[in-house]
């Protein structure tokens, strides 16, 4: 949904990853399909290359490939899809193999598979209409019944070039006749401070009986979760029909863990201060604080939760993200800012964006954003129709 979320904050956290050497990874050319998307990149192991190529490669006289991959899948299939499982898998194989497994495991869920297929079809439909200059047709009728509340990321005011303010998406949707609003959070506020602002904005919408879809990004993911699942009463969230979490730091980031550990806890705040950036939000982004916070959160059941997760392979990582990616690889598959499994919302639907890292830098990201919005609106309408016929 945006192109460079939290860019400034995590540019500083990059220093953390550079304080110790990062392991280099091989660059083996590989092709295949992942999440309905053709992939041509490099991967970090021969086993990941074969896994990406898929079962068709197993039947081409390569039984030994199947003999290696199938037992690995069976060994991990019964384990929870969390960071610990993926870390163990990554250590047994490679981070890229674990990333491919993560994507395949997510899409083995029937609901996730349906959403992923609908997303791919909707993206193609919109692209076709744009080529015909039929912009009006790109918006599904179901979407016009909703207001969008965008919840921005870190330093969205000071650094408007980061995309953390969703300006590009808000402009497109407004031009297409969709009502949009931006939650005016503190650009470097703590999770708790911004959650209170988000909660108050949602209360205001609920009083007017508006039907809204929330869209958060990166750091605003845990802020939104806290507002919906802890601060607000379920009756106060009645206006919220869906929440799309884009690259959400739901369970934090181990880069923040590094930042608050000695001696970085002495160095990093001073670096932030020199850049006139507040360090006070970083402790709330540690994995320990984030996981403890999530345990106290109970998200309302009427809200459709959608995770939009970028799942890059090592060859997809941009140069300015590689140090962070390499640092996090010791903990398993990641997007260059957080571990993939740590982005998943409890009870959420997952849509995968293969080939992109956490910063979603893609010339077609606006079209993809609209495609997801249409898919979510259609799903909400289907849900309403099903409940009304009971």
CORPE-V46805 format. One record per backbone hydrogen bond with DSSP energy under -0.5 kcal/mol. CO is the residue of the C=O (numbers start at 1). NH is the residue of the N-H. E is the energy in kcal/mol with one decimal. If there is no record, write none. Layout:
co:CO nh:NH e:E
co:CO nh:NH e:E
This chain:
co:4 nh:7 e:-1.3
co:6 nh:10 e:-2.0
co:7 nh:11 e:-1.2
co:8 nh:11 e:-0.5
co:8 nh:12 e:-1.7
co:9 nh:13 e:-1.6
co:10 nh:14 e:-0.7
co:12 nh:15 e:-1.4
co:12 nh:16 e:-0.5
co:13 nh:16 e:-0.7
co:13 nh:17 e:-1.2
co:14 nh:18 e:-1.4
co:16 nh:19 e:-1.3
co:17 nh:20 e:-0.7
co:27 nh:29 e:-0.6
co:28 nh:43 e:-2.5
co:30 nh:41 e:-2.3
co:32 nh:39 e:-3.6
co:34 nh:37 e:-0.9
co:37 nh:34 e:-2.6
co:39 nh:32 e:-1.9
co:41 nh:30 e:-2.8
co:42 nh:315 e:-1.6
co:43 nh:28 e:-3.0
co:44 nh:26 e:-0.5
co:45 nh:49 e:-1.8
co:46 nh:50 e:-2.2
co:47 nh:51 e:-2.3
co:48 nh:52 e:-2.5
co:49 nh:53 e:-1.8
co:50 nh:54 e:-1.1
co:52 nh:33 e:-0.9
co:54 nh:57 e:-1.8
co:54 nh:58 e:-0.6
co:55 nh:58 e:-0.9
co:55 nh:59 e:-1.3
co:57 nh:60 e:-0.7
co:58 nh:62 e:-1.1
co:59 nh:61 e:-0.9
co:62 nh:65 e:-1.5
co:62 nh:66 e:-1.1
co:63 nh:67 e:-2.5
co:64 nh:68 e:-1.2
co:65 nh:68 e:-0.6
co:65 nh:69 e:-2.6
co:66 nh:70 e:-2.2
co:68 nh:72 e:-0.8
co:69 nh:73 e:-2.4
co:70 nh:74 e:-2.5
co:71 nh:75 e:-2.1
co:72 nh:76 e:-1.6
co:73 nh:77 e:-1.6
co:74 nh:78 e:-0.6
co:76 nh:79 e:-1.6
co:80 nh:82 e:-2.0
co:82 nh:86 e:-2.2
co:83 nh:87 e:-2.2
co:84 nh:88 e:-2.2
co:85 nh:89 e:-2.3
co:86 nh:90 e:-2.6
co:87 nh:91 e:-2.3
co:88 nh:92 e:-1.8
co:89 nh:93 e:-1.8
co:94 nh:98 e:-2.3
co:95 nh:99 e:-2.1
co:96 nh:100 e:-2.5
co:97 nh:101 e:-2.4
co:98 nh:102 e:-2.5
co:99 nh:103 e:-2.3
co:100 nh:104 e:-2.7
co:101 nh:105 e:-3.1
co:102 nh:106 e:-2.5
co:103 nh:107 e:-2.4
co:104 nh:108 e:-0.7
co:105 nh:108 e:-0.5
co:106 nh:109 e:-1.3
co:109 nh:113 e:-2.6
co:110 nh:114 e:-2.2
co:111 nh:115 e:-2.4
co:112 nh:116 e:-2.7
co:113 nh:117 e:-2.4
co:114 nh:118 e:-2.6
co:115 nh:119 e:-2.6
co:116 nh:120 e:-2.2
co:117 nh:121 e:-2.3
co:118 nh:122 e:-2.6
co:119 nh:123 e:-2.4
co:120 nh:124 e:-1.8
co:121 nh:125 e:-2.4
co:122 nh:126 e:-2.5
co:123 nh:127 e:-2.2
co:124 nh:128 e:-2.1
co:125 nh:129 e:-2.1
co:126 nh:130 e:-2.4
co:127 nh:131 e:-2.0
co:128 nh:132 e:-1.1
co:129 nh:134 e:-3.1
co:130 nh:133 e:-1.7
co:133 nh:135 e:-0.9
co:135 nh:138 e:-1.2
co:136 nh:139 e:-1.2
co:138 nh:140 e:-0.6
co:140 nh:143 e:-1.1
co:140 nh:144 e:-0.8
co:141 nh:144 e:-0.7
co:142 nh:145 e:-0.9
co:143 nh:146 e:-1.8
co:146 nh:179 e:-0.5
co:147 nh:149 e:-0.5
co:147 nh:213 e:-2.6
co:148 nh:150 e:-0.6
co:148 nh:181 e:-2.3
co:149 nh:215 e:-2.4
co:150 nh:152 e:-0.6
co:150 nh:183 e:-2.8
co:151 nh:217 e:-0.7
co:153 nh:156 e:-1.0
co:155 nh:159 e:-2.1
co:157 nh:160 e:-0.5
co:159 nh:162 e:-1.7
co:160 nh:163 e:-0.8
co:162 nh:4 e:-0.9
co:163 nh:166 e:-1.8
co:164 nh:153 e:-1.9
co:166 nh:170 e:-3.0
co:167 nh:171 e:-2.6
co:168 nh:172 e:-2.0
co:169 nh:173 e:-2.5
co:170 nh:174 e:-2.4
co:171 nh:175 e:-2.5
co:172 nh:176 e:-1.4
co:173 nh:178 e:-2.8
co:174 nh:177 e:-1.6
co:179 nh:148 e:-2.6
co:181 nh:150 e:-3.0
co:183 nh:152 e:-0.6
co:183 nh:185 e:-1.9
co:186 nh:189 e:-1.6
co:187 nh:155 e:-2.6
co:190 nh:194 e:-2.3
co:191 nh:195 e:-2.1
co:192 nh:196 e:-1.6
co:193 nh:197 e:-1.4
co:194 nh:198 e:-2.6
co:195 nh:199 e:-2.5
co:196 nh:200 e:-2.1
co:197 nh:201 e:-2.0
co:198 nh:202 e:-2.3
co:199 nh:203 e:-2.4
co:200 nh:204 e:-1.9
co:201 nh:205 e:-1.8
co:202 nh:206 e:-2.5
co:203 nh:207 e:-1.8
co:204 nh:208 e:-0.8
co:205 nh:208 e:-0.7
co:205 nh:210 e:-1.8
co:206 nh:209 e:-1.4
co:210 nh:212 e:-0.7
co:211 nh:147 e:-2.9
co:212 nh:241 e:-3.0
co:212 nh:242 e:-1.0
co:213 nh:149 e:-2.3
co:214 nh:244 e:-3.1
co:215 nh:151 e:-3.1
co:216 nh:246 e:-2.2
co:217 nh:220 e:-2.4
co:218 nh:221 e:-1.8
co:218 nh:222 e:-0.6
co:218 nh:249 e:-2.1
co:219 nh:223 e:-1.0
co:220 nh:224 e:-2.2
co:221 nh:225 e:-2.4
co:222 nh:226 e:-2.1
co:223 nh:227 e:-1.9
co:224 nh:228 e:-2.8
co:225 nh:229 e:-2.7
co:226 nh:230 e:-1.3
co:226 nh:231 e:-2.1
co:227 nh:232 e:-2.2
co:229 nh:298 e:-2.4
co:233 nh:236 e:-1.7
co:233 nh:237 e:-0.6
co:234 nh:237 e:-1.3
co:235 nh:238 e:-0.8
co:237 nh:240 e:-1.6
co:239 nh:212 e:-3.2
co:239 nh:241 e:-0.6
co:241 nh:304 e:-2.5
co:242 nh:214 e:-2.8
co:243 nh:245 e:-0.7
co:243 nh:306 e:-2.8
co:244 nh:216 e:-2.2
co:244 nh:246 e:-0.7
co:245 nh:247 e:-0.7
co:245 nh:308 e:-2.9
co:246 nh:218 e:-2.3
co:248 nh:250 e:-1.6
co:249 nh:252 e:-1.5
co:253 nh:256 e:-0.9
co:253 nh:257 e:-1.2
co:254 nh:258 e:-1.8
co:255 nh:259 e:-1.6
co:256 nh:260 e:-1.6
co:258 nh:261 e:-0.9
co:261 nh:264 e:-0.7
co:261 nh:265 e:-1.8
co:263 nh:266 e:-1.7
co:263 nh:267 e:-1.6
co:264 nh:268 e:-2.9
co:266 nh:270 e:-0.5
co:267 nh:270 e:-0.6
co:267 nh:271 e:-1.6
co:268 nh:272 e:-2.6
co:269 nh:273 e:-2.3
co:270 nh:274 e:-2.1
co:271 nh:275 e:-1.4
co:272 nh:277 e:-2.7
co:273 nh:276 e:-1.6
co:279 nh:282 e:-1.7
co:279 nh:283 e:-0.5
co:282 nh:285 e:-2.3
co:283 nh:286 e:-1.2
co:285 nh:253 e:-2.4
co:286 nh:290 e:-2.5
co:287 nh:291 e:-2.6
co:288 nh:292 e:-1.9
co:289 nh:293 e:-2.1
co:290 nh:294 e:-2.3
co:291 nh:295 e:-1.6
co:292 nh:296 e:-0.7
co:293 nh:296 e:-1.0
co:294 nh:297 e:-1.3
co:300 nh:303 e:-1.2
co:303 nh:305 e:-0.6
co:304 nh:243 e:-2.8
co:305 nh:349 e:-3.3
co:306 nh:245 e:-3.1
co:306 nh:308 e:-0.5
co:307 nh:309 e:-0.7
co:307 nh:351 e:-3.2
co:308 nh:247 e:-2.2
co:308 nh:310 e:-0.5
co:309 nh:353 e:-3.1
co:311 nh:355 e:-1.3
co:313 nh:316 e:-2.4
co:314 nh:317 e:-0.9
co:318 nh:321 e:-1.9
co:318 nh:322 e:-1.0
co:319 nh:322 e:-0.6
co:321 nh:325 e:-2.6
co:322 nh:326 e:-3.0
co:323 nh:327 e:-2.1
co:324 nh:328 e:-2.5
co:325 nh:329 e:-1.4
co:327 nh:330 e:-1.0
co:328 nh:331 e:-2.2
co:329 nh:332 e:-1.0
co:333 nh:340 e:-1.8
co:335 nh:358 e:-2.8
co:338 nh:335 e:-2.1
co:338 nh:337 e:-0.5
co:339 nh:342 e:-0.8
co:340 nh:343 e:-1.7
co:341 nh:344 e:-1.1
co:342 nh:251 e:-1.6
co:345 nh:348 e:-2.3
co:349 nh:307 e:-3.8
co:351 nh:309 e:-2.5
co:352 nh:354 e:-0.5
co:353 nh:311 e:-1.9
co:353 nh:356 e:-1.0
co:357 nh:360 e:-2.1
co:360 nh:362 e:-1.1
co:362 nh:365 e:-2.1
co:364 nh:368 e:-2.3
co:365 nh:369 e:-2.4
co:366 nh:370 e:-2.2
co:367 nh:371 e:-2.2
co:368 nh:372 e:-2.3
co:369 nh:373 e:-2.2
co:370 nh:374 e:-2.5
co:371 nh:375 e:-2.3
co:372 nh:376 e:-2.7
co:373 nh:377 e:-2.4
co:374 nh:378 e:-2.5
co:375 nh:379 e:-2.2
co:376 nh:380 e:-2.2
co:377 nh:381 e:-2.2
co:378 nh:382 e:-2.5
co:379 nh:383 e:-2.2
co:380 nh:384 e:-2.4
co:381 nh:385 e:-2.6
co:382 nh:386 e:-2.3
co:383 nh:387 e:-2.2
co:384 nh:388 e:-2.0
co:385 nh:389 e:-1.0
co:387 nh:390 e:-0.9
